Amino acid sequence: MLRCTRSITAQRLPIRRRYPAPLVGYEDIRFEQSDGVAVITLDRPATRNAFTGRMGVELGDAYRHCDVDDDVRVVVLTGTPPAFCAGADLSRGADTFTGTGEARSRESFTAAGIDPPAFAIRKPVVAAVNGHAIGIGLTIALQCDLRFIAEDGKYGIVQVRRGMLGDAYSHWTLPRIAGLANAADVLLTGRMFDGREAQTMGLASRCLPADEVLPTALEVAHDIAINAAPVSVAVSKRLLWKSFDLTPPEIEQLESALHLHLMEGPDVREGPVAFLEERAPEWKQRVSTDFPDWHS
C-alpha cells in the first residue's frame, strides 16, 4: 500500500474499477483492439464526426473498459477521415444548447462531455487528430496525454461565439497544457487556428500531414505498449496530471513512495535484464492488480 501524507487525488475519480464495460451496440464510435493498443474512432462521417450525447456515453464506456482491461496498454483516439470531430451536432439549430425537447435537468446536466475523461483513466491516451477539431472536438483531444495533429486542420474552442463557453474540463486542461496566456487567447476569442499555430502554442506533441497522423500515433502507441512497463506508465501519468496541484516537496514524497512501490515488483528487474539482453521486455505486473492505492 502506497503511503503518503497527502493523497495524490483530490477526489475519487468516476471510474468503475471492477467490471469491464460491455463493448456492444456502439453507433457513434468504433472500437478495435490488438497487440496491446485499443483504437477508438469517432464514427459519424456524414457529419464530420459531430459530437452527440450518445457519442459521449459510448466514449465513456470504452474508456472504462480500457482502464480495467490489462490487454489494453495504450489507447488511440481518432476520427473517421477527413475530420477528427467538427464539434457539437448543430442539427437542432437554435435548440442545440438549450436542452429543449430532452429529459435534462439542472441536477443531471454536466458539461464534462465524457465520463470518465481521458486523463482520469490509468492507460495513456494518444489523440490522433487527423483533421478538423472544433469546439468539443478539440476539448476532448485536450484531455488526452499526447496529441498528434494534422497541419492543415482547423482548430478552435469556439463556444463563446455560440453563446456558450468551453467545455470538457477545457478551463483546467488548456492552461496546464499551453499556459494561461494561450488559454485566454483560445477560450476568450473563440478564434480558429491551424495545426502549425497549435503546435507553437504547445497544444500538439507533433504536427504532421493528415495522412501521417494516425500511423504516427499508432507507432508511438505500440512502442509504449511493448517497451514501457504498464504500471510505471500508469503511475507516471497520474502523477503528471496531478502535478500542478502539488508542491515540489509533495511531488518528491510521492515519487519516493512510488519508487518504493515499484521496487517491490518483478518489472523493476525485468527492465534492465531485457535491455542488457537486447530483447523486448516481458512485463509481469498488471495495472488492474498492481496499481498502488493512492487514497491511503
C-alpha positions in Angstrom: 0.0 0.0 0.0 1.3 3.4 -1.0 1.8 5.7 2.0 1.9 9.4 1.7 0.9 12.4 3.8 -1.3 13.9 1.1 -3.4 11.9 -1.3 -2.4 12.1 -5.0 -6.0 12.7 -5.9 -8.2 15.5 -4.5 -11.2 13.4 -5.1 -12.1 9.9 -6.2 -12.2 9.6 -10.0 -15.6 8.5 -11.5 -14.3 5.1 -12.8 -15.7 1.7 -12.2 -12.6 -0.5 -11.5 -14.2 -4.0 -11.0 -16.1 -4.8 -14.2 -15.1 -4.2 -17.8 -17.7 -2.2 -19.8 -19.7 -4.3 -22.2 -18.4 -3.3 -25.6 -21.6 -3.9 -27.6 -24.0 -1.9 -29.7 -21.9 1.2 -30.4 -23.4 3.5 -33.0 -21.3 6.7 -33.0 -17.8 5.2 -32.3 -15.8 2.1 -33.4 -13.7 0.1 -31.1 -10.7 -2.1 -32.2 -8.1 -3.8 -30.0 -4.9 -5.6 -30.9 -1.4 -6.1 -29.7 -1.9 -4.0 -26.5 -3.4 -1.0 -28.3 -7.1 0.0 -28.4 -8.2 2.3 -31.2 -11.4 4.3 -30.6 -12.7 6.0 -33.8 -15.3 8.8 -33.7 -17.5 7.5 -36.5 -20.2 9.8 -37.8 -18.5 10.7 -41.2 -21.7 12.2 -42.7 -21.5 15.0 -40.0 -17.7 15.1 -39.8 -18.0 13.1 -36.6 -20.0 15.8 -34.9 -20.3 15.1 -31.2 -23.6 13.8 -29.7 -24.7 12.7 -26.3 -24.6 9.1 -27.4 -21.0 9.5 -28.6 -20.1 10.8 -25.2 -21.7 7.9 -23.4 -20.1 5.4 -25.8 -16.6 7.0 -25.3 -17.0 6.8 -21.6 -18.0 3.2 -21.8 -14.9 2.4 -24.0 -12.6 4.4 -21.7 -13.8 2.4 -18.7 -13.2 -0.8 -20.5 -9.7 0.2 -21.4 -9.0 1.3 -17.8 -9.6 -2.1 -16.3 -8.6 -4.4 -19.2 -4.9 -5.4 -18.8 -4.8 -6.4 -22.5 -5.1 -2.7 -23.3 -1.9 -0.9 -22.5 -2.4 2.2 -24.7 -5.5 3.9 -26.2 -5.5 5.8 -29.5 -8.5 8.2 -30.1 -9.1 9.3 -33.7 -11.9 10.2 -36.2 -13.1 8.8 -39.4 -11.5 11.0 -42.1 -11.5 13.7 -43.2 -12.2 15.2 -39.8 -11.4 14.3 -36.2 -14.6 15.9 -34.7 -16.3 19.0 -36.1 -17.8 19.9 -32.7 -21.3 19.6 -31.3 -24.0 18.4 -33.6 -25.9 21.6 -34.6 -28.8 19.8 -36.4 -31.2 21.1 -33.7 -30.4 24.7 -34.7 -31.4 27.2 -32.0 -32.1 24.4 -29.6 -28.7 22.8 -29.8 -27.5 24.1 -26.4 -30.8 24.8 -24.7 -31.9 21.2 -23.8 -35.3 21.8 -25.3 -37.0 18.5 -26.0 -34.7 16.5 -23.9 -35.1 15.0 -20.5 -32.5 17.3 -19.0 -32.5 19.0 -15.6 -30.1 21.3 -13.8 -29.3 18.5 -11.4 -28.3 16.0 -14.0 -26.6 18.3 -16.5 -22.9 18.2 -16.9 -20.5 20.0 -19.3 -18.0 17.2 -18.9 -18.9 15.6 -22.2 -17.3 12.2 -21.3 -17.3 10.3 -18.1 -14.6 9.5 -17.3 -12.4 11.9 -19.2 -9.3 10.6 -20.9 -6.9 12.0 -18.2 -8.7 10.1 -15.5 -8.1 6.6 -16.8 -4.8 4.8 -16.0 -3.8 3.9 -19.5 -2.1 6.6 -21.7 -4.5 8.1 -24.4 -3.0 9.3 -27.6 -5.1 11.7 -29.7 -4.6 11.2 -33.5 -6.3 14.4 -34.6 -6.4 13.7 -38.3 -8.5 16.6 -39.3 -10.6 19.5 -38.1 -11.2 19.5 -34.3 -13.6 22.3 -33.3 -15.4 23.0 -30.0 -15.8 19.9 -28.0 -13.8 18.1 -30.8 -10.7 20.0 -29.5 -11.6 19.9 -25.8 -11.8 16.1 -25.7 -8.4 15.9 -27.5 -7.0 18.2 -24.8 -8.0 15.5 -22.3 -5.5 13.1 -23.9 -1.9 12.6 -22.9 -0.3 13.0 -26.3 -1.7 14.8 -29.3 -0.6 14.3 -32.9 -2.5 16.8 -35.2 -2.9 17.4 -38.9 -1.1 20.5 -40.1 -3.9 21.6 -42.4 -6.7 21.0 -39.9 -8.8 23.8 -38.5 -8.9 24.1 -34.7 -10.7 26.2 -32.1 -12.7 26.3 -29.0 -15.5 28.4 -30.5 -18.2 28.1 -27.9 -18.1 31.8 -26.9 -19.1 32.5 -30.4 -22.2 30.3 -30.0 -23.3 31.9 -26.7 -21.7 29.2 -24.6 -18.2 28.6 -23.1 -15.5 25.9 -23.4 -16.5 22.5 -22.0 -15.0 19.1 -21.2 -12.6 20.5 -18.5 -11.0 22.9 -21.0 -10.6 25.6 -18.4 -8.5 23.1 -16.4 -6.6 21.3 -19.2 -5.8 24.1 -21.6 -3.9 26.4 -19.2 -1.9 23.4 -17.9 -1.0 22.3 -21.5 -0.4 25.7 -23.1 -0.1 28.3 -20.3 -2.6 30.9 -19.1 -1.9 33.4 -21.9 -2.5 30.9 -24.7 -5.6 29.5 -22.9 -7.1 33.0 -22.6 -6.4 33.6 -26.3 -8.1 30.4 -27.3 -11.0 30.4 -24.8 -11.9 34.1 -24.8 -11.7 34.8 -28.5 -13.1 31.6 -29.9 -10.9 32.1 -32.9 -9.8 29.4 -35.3 -6.1 28.4 -36.0 -4.2 25.8 -37.9 -2.0 22.9 -36.9 1.2 24.9 -37.0 0.0 27.5 -34.6 -1.5 24.8 -32.4 2.0 23.3 -32.2 3.6 26.7 -31.5 1.1 27.2 -28.6 2.0 23.7 -27.2 -1.3 22.1 -27.9 0.3 19.4 -30.2 3.0 16.9 -29.5 3.7 16.8 -33.2 2.1 18.5 -36.3 2.0 16.3 -39.4 0.4 15.8 -42.8 -3.1 14.5 -42.2 -2.3 11.0 -43.7 0.6 10.6 -41.3 -1.2 11.4 -38.1 -2.8 8.0 -37.3 0.2 5.9 -38.4 2.5 8.1 -36.2 0.1 7.8 -33.3 -0.1 4.0 -33.7 3.7 3.7 -33.9 4.1 5.6 -30.6 1.3 3.7 -29.0 2.9 0.3 -29.9 6.3 1.5 -28.7 4.8 2.3 -25.3 2.8 -0.9 -25.2 5.9 -3.0 -25.9 8.8 -1.2 -24.2 7.3 0.7 -21.2 6.2 -1.1 -18.1 2.4 -0.7 -17.8 2.3 0.1 -14.1 5.2 2.5 -14.4 3.4 4.3 -17.2 0.1 4.4 -15.2 1.6 5.9 -12.1 3.6 8.4 -14.1 0.5 9.5 -16.0 -1.4 10.0 -12.7 1.4 12.0 -11.2 1.8 14.2 -14.3 -1.9 15.2 -14.3 -1.9 16.0 -10.6 1.5 17.7 -10.5 0.0 21.2 -10.9 -1.9 20.7 -7.7 1.1 19.7 -5.6 4.2 21.4 -4.2 7.7 20.3 -5.0 8.1 18.6 -1.6 4.8 16.7 -2.1 6.0 15.6 -5.6 9.3 14.4 -4.1 7.4 12.5 -1.4 5.1 10.8 -3.9 7.9 10.0 -6.3 9.8 8.3 -3.5 6.8 6.3 -2.4 6.1 5.2 -5.9 9.7 4.2 -6.4 9.5 2.0 -3.3 6.2 0.5 -4.5 7.7 -0.4 -8.0 10.9 -1.7 -6.4 8.9 -4.5 -4.8 7.7 -5.9 -8.1 9.3 -8.1 -10.8 9.2 -5.5 -13.6 12.0 -3.4 -12.0 14.3 -6.4 -12.6 12.9 -7.3 -16.0 13.5 -3.9 -17.5 17.3 -3.8 -17.0 17.7 -7.5 -18.0 15.7 -7.1 -21.2 17.8 -4.0 -22.1 21.1 -5.8 -21.5 19.9 -8.9 -23.4 18.7 -6.6 -26.3 15.2 -8.1 -26.3 11.7 -6.9 -25.8 10.7 -6.9 -22.1 8.2 -9.4 -20.7 6.3 -7.3 -18.2 4.6 -9.2 -15.4 2.8 -6.5 -13.3 -0.8 -5.6 -14.2 -2.5 -2.2 -13.7 -5.6 -4.0 -12.5 -3.8 -5.6 -9.6 -0.5 -3.8 -9.0 -1.6 -0.1 -9.3 -0.9 1.4 -5.9 -3.7 2.6 -3.6 -3.3 6.4 -3.9 -6.0 7.1 -1.4 -4.0 5.8 1.5 
